[in-house]
C-alpha cells in the first residue's frame, strides 16, 4: 500500500496512515515496517455475510496531511 500511494515507510507513522473498515470492527491495518495491508481481526464469512452470495468488506485508507 505504501508503494502504491508513493509513500515511504516512515510516512506511515508520521502522517497517521491507517485503514478504516465499515462498522465497529476494524478488520484491516497497515503493517508499519512493511507498508503491507494486513488483517487485524479474524474474518468470519459466515458471520459477516449471512445468506449473501458475494461477500465484500470495504475499507478506506486515510492519510493525514499528505494528499
Secondary structure, DSSP 8 states (H G I E B T S, - for coil): -HHHHT--HHHHHHTT-EEEESSS---EEE-TTT--EEE-S---HHHHSTT-SS----EEEE-TTT-
